[in-house]
């Protein structure tokens, strides 16, 4: 077991942030969490996480929280693609401005490493799959642009001031505790809820578009490895399962696991997003000894079993 370290997790009350902070605390590390609670839930955090409500652009607060910190995990961000189209200025202020504020504060205090959690959305539509980190990004939304800009700021400021930087491009993460907002919900919890309720599952387009779904525990393992791995300075690493699944296949698997009578309908008039997305994870395997452990089917089973959202009604999971 590695020696105890001091961490700051921004966006600590969010889906990924809370899972990461809780695991670090379970491993015996000192964990400080920062979140403005615009979407996060502090109840998701362990009592062992020292939580502070605040804005990632608040530099005096950052100076205080960064004292004696060994590594920062930067997850604070607005994350809705559709919302970013309506409010690009807000996404720039939080996702880009907040990143710059954090890097300035780290420079001032003297923190040695930051792990930025970016997104596979920066790739956009590409002619070849799986997606390697060398591919020229083609962002299709202000959200994706903001994450790409954050990567550039982190790496540039890190180089100028001697801060080690690691950027993790996380693909479609899912698992227990993922928020299910009323508008534009993530596809997996939306499908699971509709299936459990025997409701209607609406698929955008024809459902042939593919995504790379990765279970939350695998993402957390990758994030934790990035804090101490050697020879990762300036690296961009894909974090995904390395497998692509069509939305239509996902819906069928959800129906099978829940023995659901839900109706699946297709809405060809809505934008289905990029046509294909699959992560090449060979670099993460090399640099982080990263290997996804949870298959999509097993991850869906675990989500159904562990998330209270899906325990409100009887669930019959087939063998």
C-alpha positions in Angstrom: 0.0 0.0 0.0 1.4 3.4 -0.9 2.2 6.1 1.6 -0.6 8.5 2.6 -0.9 11.6 0.5 -2.8 14.9 0.6 -5.3 15.5 -2.2 -7.6 18.3 -3.3 -10.5 17.2 -5.5 -12.4 19.9 -7.3 -15.9 19.0 -8.3 -15.9 16.6 -5.4 -19.6 16.3 -4.9 -20.2 15.2 -8.5 -20.6 11.7 -9.9 -16.9 11.1 -10.7 -15.6 13.4 -8.0 -17.4 11.8 -5.1 -16.5 8.3 -6.2 -12.8 9.3 -6.4 -12.8 11.3 -3.1 -14.4 8.5 -1.2 -12.0 5.9 -2.5 -9.0 8.0 -1.7 -10.3 8.5 1.8 -10.9 4.7 2.2 -7.3 4.2 1.2 -6.2 6.4 4.2 -5.3 9.6 2.3 -6.1 13.1 3.5 -8.8 14.3 1.0 -10.2 17.9 0.7 -13.1 18.4 -1.6 -14.4 21.6 -3.3 -17.7 22.0 -5.1 -20.1 24.8 -5.7 -23.0 22.4 -5.4 -24.6 23.7 -8.6 -25.2 20.1 -9.6 -23.3 18.1 -7.0 -24.6 16.3 -3.8 -22.5 16.6 -0.7 -24.5 13.7 0.8 -22.6 11.5 -1.7 -19.3 12.2 0.1 -17.8 10.2 3.0 -17.5 12.0 6.4 -13.8 11.4 6.0 -13.7 13.8 3.1 -13.1 17.4 4.3 -15.6 19.2 2.1 -15.8 22.9 1.4 -18.5 24.6 -0.6 -17.0 27.1 -3.0 -16.2 28.3 -6.5 -13.2 27.1 -8.3 -12.5 30.7 -9.4 -12.1 31.8 -5.8 -8.3 32.0 -5.6 -8.1 32.9 -1.9 -10.1 29.8 -1.0 -7.9 27.8 -3.3 -4.7 29.1 -1.6 -6.1 27.8 1.7 -7.2 24.4 0.4 -4.0 23.8 -1.5 -1.6 24.1 1.5 0.5 20.9 1.8 -1.4 19.2 -1.1 0.6 16.6 -3.0 -1.7 16.3 -6.0 -4.9 18.0 -7.3 -7.7 16.3 -9.2 -9.5 18.8 -11.3 -13.0 17.7 -12.1 -15.0 20.9 -11.4 -16.9 21.7 -14.6 -20.2 22.2 -16.3 -20.8 18.9 -18.2 -24.0 19.1 -20.3 -23.3 19.2 -24.0 -26.8 20.5 -24.8 -26.7 23.1 -22.1 -23.3 24.4 -23.3 -24.9 25.2 -26.7 -27.3 27.6 -25.0 -24.8 29.0 -22.4 -21.3 28.9 -24.0 -20.2 31.9 -21.9 -21.0 30.2 -18.6 -19.2 27.0 -19.8 -16.1 29.1 -20.7 -16.1 30.9 -17.4 -16.3 27.7 -15.3 -14.5 25.1 -17.4 -11.8 27.3 -18.8 -11.6 30.2 -16.3 -11.8 27.9 -13.4 -9.0 25.8 -14.7 -6.8 28.9 -15.2 -7.6 30.1 -11.6 -6.7 26.7 -10.2 -3.4 26.5 -12.1 -2.5 30.0 -10.9 -3.2 29.0 -7.3 -1.2 25.8 -7.7 1.7 27.9 -9.0 1.4 30.3 -6.1 1.3 27.5 -3.5 3.8 25.2 -5.1 1.7 22.0 -5.7 3.7 19.5 -7.9 1.0 17.6 -9.9 -2.5 18.0 -11.3 -4.7 15.4 -12.9 -7.2 17.0 -15.2 -10.3 15.0 -16.0 -11.1 15.9 -19.6 -13.5 14.2 -22.0 -13.6 11.9 -25.1 -16.0 14.5 -26.5 -13.0 16.6 -27.6 -12.5 14.1 -30.5 -15.8 14.7 -32.2 -16.4 13.0 -35.5 -13.3 11.1 -36.8 -12.7 8.9 -39.8 -10.8 6.2 -37.9 -11.5 4.2 -34.8 -10.5 3.4 -32.1 -9.4 7.0 -31.2 -5.8 7.5 -30.4 -4.6 10.5 -28.4 -2.6 11.7 -31.5 -5.8 12.3 -33.5 -6.5 16.0 -34.1 -9.5 17.0 -31.9 -12.7 18.0 -33.7 -15.0 19.4 -30.9 -18.6 19.8 -31.8 -20.0 21.7 -28.8 -18.9 24.6 -26.5 -18.5 21.9 -23.8 -16.0 20.0 -25.9 -14.2 23.2 -26.8 -14.0 24.2 -23.1 -12.5 20.8 -22.1 -9.9 21.0 -24.9 -9.0 24.6 -23.9 -8.6 23.4 -20.3 -6.1 20.7 -21.5 -4.0 23.3 -23.3 -4.0 25.7 -20.3 -3.1 22.9 -17.9 -0.2 21.7 -20.0 1.1 25.2 -20.9 1.0 26.6 -17.4 2.4 23.4 -16.0 5.3 23.6 -18.4 6.0 27.3 -17.5 5.9 26.7 -13.8 7.2 23.2 -13.3 3.9 21.5 -12.4 3.5 17.9 -13.6 0.3 17.6 -15.6 -1.8 14.6 -16.7 -4.9 14.9 -18.8 -7.4 12.0 -18.7 -9.9 11.9 -21.5 -12.7 9.9 -19.9 -15.3 8.4 -22.3 -18.9 7.6 -21.3 -18.6 6.8 -17.6 -21.6 5.3 -15.8 -22.5 3.6 -12.6 -24.4 4.0 -9.3 -24.9 7.6 -8.2 -25.0 9.1 -11.6 -27.4 12.1 -11.8 -30.6 11.8 -13.9 -31.6 15.4 -14.7 -35.0 16.0 -16.2 -33.6 17.3 -19.4 -30.9 15.6 -21.5 -30.2 12.7 -19.0 -27.2 10.4 -19.5 -28.2 7.5 -21.7 -27.5 4.6 -19.3 -29.4 5.8 -16.2 -32.2 7.0 -18.5 -32.5 3.6 -20.2 -32.4 1.8 -16.9 -35.1 3.9 -15.3 -37.4 3.6 -18.2 -36.8 -0.2 -18.4 -37.5 -0.7 -14.7 -40.7 1.3 -15.0 -41.7 -0.5 -18.2 -41.9 2.9 -19.8 -40.8 4.1 -23.2 -37.1 4.2 -24.2 -36.6 6.9 -26.8 -33.5 6.5 -29.0 -32.1 9.4 -31.0 -31.6 8.7 -34.7 -31.5 5.0 -35.7 -29.5 3.9 -32.7 -26.5 2.7 -34.7 -24.2 5.4 -33.3 -21.6 3.8 -31.0 -20.1 4.9 -27.7 -17.4 3.6 -25.3 -19.1 2.9 -21.9 -16.8 2.6 -18.9 -17.9 1.6 -15.3 -17.2 4.1 -12.6 -14.8 1.8 -10.6 -12.6 1.5 -13.6 -12.4 5.2 -14.0 -11.5 5.7 -10.4 -8.7 3.2 -10.6 -7.3 5.1 -13.6 -7.6 8.4 -11.8 -5.8 7.1 -8.7 -3.0 5.6 -10.7 -2.4 8.9 -12.4 -1.5 10.7 -9.2 1.7 8.7 -8.6 2.6 7.0 -12.0 6.1 7.9 -13.2 6.9 9.4 -16.6 3.4 10.7 -17.2 4.1 14.5 -17.2 2.5 16.2 -20.1 0.6 13.0 -21.1 -2.9 12.8 -22.5 -4.5 9.4 -21.8 -7.7 7.9 -23.0 -9.8 6.3 -20.2 -12.4 4.0 -21.7 -13.3 0.3 -22.0 -11.7 0.0 -25.5 -15.0 -1.4 -26.7 -17.8 0.3 -28.7 -21.4 -0.5 -28.3 -24.3 0.9 -30.3 -27.1 2.6 -28.6 -29.5 0.0 -30.0 -27.4 -2.8 -28.5 -27.3 -1.0 -25.2 -31.1 -0.7 -25.1 -31.4 -4.4 -25.9 -29.0 -5.3 -23.1 -30.9 -3.2 -20.6 -34.2 -4.8 -21.6 -32.7 -8.2 -21.1 -31.2 -7.5 -17.7 -34.4 -6.0 -16.4 -36.9 -8.4 -18.0 -38.6 -5.2 -19.1 -41.7 -4.7 -21.2 -40.6 -1.2 -22.1 -41.3 0.1 -25.6 -38.4 1.2 -27.7 -39.1 4.0 -30.2 -36.8 5.8 -32.5 -36.8 9.6 -33.1 -35.0 10.2 -36.4 -35.4 13.9 -36.2 -33.1 14.4 -33.2 -29.4 14.7 -33.5 -27.7 11.4 -32.6 -24.3 13.0 -32.1 -21.1 11.6 -33.5 -21.5 8.4 -35.4 -18.8 6.3 -33.6 -16.7 6.6 -30.5 -14.3 4.1 -29.1 -11.1 4.7 -27.1 -7.7 3.3 -27.9 -6.5 2.7 -24.3 -3.0 1.3 -25.2 -1.3 4.4 -23.8 -3.1 4.2 -20.5 -2.3 0.5 -20.2 1.4 1.4 -20.7 1.6 4.5 -18.5 -0.9 3.6 -15.8 -1.0 -0.2 -16.0 -4.7 0.5 -16.6 -6.9 -2.4 -17.5 -10.7 -2.2 -17.4 -12.1 -4.9 -15.2 -15.9 -4.5 -15.5 -17.8 -5.5 -18.6 -20.8 -3.4 -19.8 -23.2 -6.2 -18.8 -21.6 -6.6 -15.3 -21.5 -2.8 -14.9 -25.2 -2.5 -15.7 -26.0 -5.3 -13.2 -24.0 -3.5 -10.5 -25.7 -0.2 -11.2 -29.1 -1.8 -10.9 -28.1 -3.5 -7.6 -26.4 -0.6 -6.0 -28.2 2.6 -7.1 -31.3 3.4 -4.9 -32.9 5.0 -7.9 -33.5 1.6 -9.3 -34.6 0.0 -6.1 -37.8 2.0 -5.8 -39.6 -0.6 -7.9 -39.1 -4.4 -8.1 -36.2 -5.4 -10.3 -36.0 -8.9 -11.7 -32.5 -9.5 -13.1 -32.3 -12.4 -15.5 -29.6 -15.0 -15.2 
